[in-house]
């Protein structure tokens, strides 16, 4: 019984400290895209890896700036914006889902 209580409490505590990666991207209508990243617990995404892939190749690679944002030139055709904060904390947004 005690083992079950300890296990349940451990799960509850780890869940309280868990946070999910979040990102949104929008078309600036000037040939550029802006993506903003962060975490569900309000943590900053400053320095988090960010890349844009097109046809399976990385066409843009950087890190989130001090405002947890990235601005990049809009590639032609289909591409995917990827916020990569490590294992289990990756968000991918397809170009077809990015609007003004």
C-alpha angles and dihedrals in degrees: 000000000000090000090056092050092050091047092049092048091048090052092048093049094047090048091053091057096042118106133187126223115243132186138172128190132195138185111244091204090234100088094276136099126212122204124190121198138188145130133274091245091059096257118153121253094210108147096012114143117257130182142168119221127197124179090351094305129107108244097171129024128178144116131264111270127234089282092052089250139121126197119195141167110267110250118223116251127007121343140155127231111214128198106195117189093158137269111002093359103089127122123191124192121188118222090240088065095053114095138170 
